[in-house]
């Protein structure tokens, strides 16, 4: 199922979503258009083994890795999910809290991926997937009945968010179980769970509007 858009109107412009999309595009152009991609990814990607060996020297990679992507398909997929689901979370939290939530979700995702690997992996982890997964976790808590217009085959079908995002989470577990290479599935799972937990604290006990 591929999400086309959610049927869930936001009430203010998602300026932080716009900013994050621009920053990710700048990071992608810098990586592949202006420099040697391997050098940038090696320097600014999150490497669990390197982080645990020197956390004070490597802490910045927890953030810089969120703005790097390995391919055009990688960044387009991530930015599309950010665009579809991010505006409602920003609408709910406000611009500043949304940005903080996004960044903390990305940090949590990277650390959980590192924990699962035993912080022994020396493979750089890059991408906004972990932070965006936190937005998905927040979305399923705040708007479980919102409809996500999704392509099933070539047919657009409205699917409740709780079903769509539950299916998405299941796919992450299946991918990890099948041992697919090159994807940090536990960053996705960890980010999602972090979003589920953090959203209640970030919204400050407000009454939740459900759509």
N, C-alpha and C positions, 0 to 999 in steps of 0.2 A: 504494500500500500504506500503510495507516494502522496504526501499532503500538498494540495493546491492552495488552500487557505482555510482559515478557521472562520466559522460563522459566529463571531463574537466581537462586537464593536468596541473599540477602545475610545475613550473620551478625551484624550489629549495626544498630541504628537509625540512619538517615541524618539526623542532627540538622541538618547544614549544608544538606541539601536542603530540609528543613522551613523553616529560616531564610531561605534564598534565595527560596522561594516566598512567604513572608510579606512580605519586603522588596519583591519585585516587585509584589505586590498593593497594598502601601502606596503605592508609587510611582505605580501606575496610578490609585488613588483620589485621590491628591494632584493628579495631572495633570488628571484629568477631572472630579473631584467638588468640588475646593476652589479651583481657580485657573483661569486661562485656559490651555488646553493649548498654544497657540502660543507663549506667553511661556515656559513651562517647557521645552518642547522646544527652543526657540531658545537658551535660557540654558544648559541642561544636556546637550543632545545633543552628539555629537562631530561637529564641522565641520572637515573636513580642511584647508581653506584657512585657517581661523581658527587652527587648531592650529599649522600650520607658521609662521604669522606671529608667534605668541606662545606657544611651547610651555610656558614656565614659568607663564604665566597660564591656560593652557587644559588643563593636564595632568589636572586633576580630571575633565574631561568624558570621559576615557578610561574612567573608572569609573562616573560618574553615568549615562552613556548606557546602561549595561547594565541599569539598573533602571527605564527608561522604555519605554513601549509606545504604539503609535499607535492601537490599537483593541482591542476586547474579543476578537476572533478572534485578533489578534496575540499577546496575552498568554496566552490559553488554549492555543494551539498550542505556544508556547514552554514553558510550565509543564508541559504534558503530557509533552513529550520529556524535560524535566529530571526529572520524576517517574519515567518509565519507565527511563531509562538512568543517572540520577545515583547511585542507591543503591549499585549495584555498584562504581562508581568510588570512592565515599566509603568503602565497606567495604574496598576494596583499599588506599587511601592513608591512611586515618584522617581524622578530622574536620579538623584544622588544615591538613594538606597538601592535602586535597581543596579547601578554600576557596581556598588560594593558587593551586592549579592552575587552578581555575575563573576566578579573576580574571586571571591571566596569559594564559590562553587568550583571554579577552575583549579584553584589551589588544592581543594579537598580531593578533586578527581585525580590530580597528578600524584598526590601523596598516597591515595588508596591504591593506585596502580603500582606505585613503588613498593608499598607494603606487600601486595600480593606477590610481587616478583622477589620479595626478600631484600629489596634494595641492592640486588646483585646485578641487575641488567645494566649493560653499558650502551644500550641502543637509545638514541635520542627520541624523546616523545614530543611531538608537536601537534598543534591544531587546537581549534576552539571547541572541539567536541565535548570535552569534560564540562566546560562552563555552560555550554548550551544544554547539555544533559541536566544540569541543575535547574535550568529554566523549565525543562520538560517535567521534572519532578514537582516544581512549584505549580505548574499548570494543572497537573492531574489532581492536586489538592484543592486548588482554588476554583477550577472550572471543569469538574469531571463530566458534566453533561453538555458542555459546549460541543457543537458539531464541527468536525474536521472534514471538509470536502476533500476526498481522497480518490486517487485513481486506483481502481482495482481492475487489473488488466488495462483496458482503454476506457473503462466506464467510470465517470465521476460519481461517487457515492458518499453521502453524508454519514460519518461514523462518529459516535460519541467519543469524546476525548479519553474517557477511562478505558475504552476498548482499544482505540488507536495506540495510546501510549503504553497500555499494558502489553499489547502485541509488540511494540517497539522494544520494550524492556526484555520480553521473552527472547527476541531475536539476539539480543546482546549475550544472554546466558548461553543460547544455543551456539552462537559463533565462538564463544570461549571454549565450550565443551568440545566442539569439533576441531579446535586447535587451528583456526584460521590465522595465518601469519600476517603481520604488518598492521594489525588493528589493536589498539589498547582497549579491549572490551571492558576491563575493570575500571578504566577511567570513566567510561560511559555509565556503567552501573553505579560506581561510587559517586559520580557527579549527580546522577538522578536521585540517589538516596539522600545525599547531602541537601539537595533542593527540597525534598519532601520534609526533612527535619528542620531546615533553616527558615523556610517560608513562614511558619507560624511565629517565630521569633521576630523576623523582619517586619511582618505586618503589624506587630505590636498589639495583638489581641483585638484587632478590629473585627467587626462582624463581616463574615465572608459573603460576598455576592456570588451566587452560583447561576450560571447560564446554561 
